Amino acid sequence: MFAGRSPGLSAPLAALMLLTAGFVGGAIDAATGVGLRLSFAVLFVAGSVVVARFIRPRDRVAAFVMPPLVYAAVAVVFGGDVGSSAASLPNHMMALVTTLITSAPALLIALGLMVVITAGRGIAARMGRRMLNR
């Protein structure tokens, strides 16, 4: 670490980590079938937990924005397969919406864990400061 910088992951580095986890999971699922499934869900949730645990305190707000954006980006890239014969825009949009809906539990779990972890870190830091001020 450099002197004068707070410890932990910066928001850009945390976003890159979450993007990597999401895209690796999406690539595994795309290679083994259609749509986003278990590999994406596990890696996306695990990436969100790591980001929530190690992000800098001043970047916690950015941590709440990351999962939905990464989720949407991965769904656009690795969303449902419409086949080569039905390559129309409405079919692509329907496949994307279906992917967003069917893999939504991964997003909800990731967001829930991120809220719990970052709130716990904030409460622990506040309690620590109070103990030091006594």
Helices and strands as residue ranges (DSSP letters): H 11-32, H 38-54, G 57-59, H 60-78, H 89-102, H 104-133
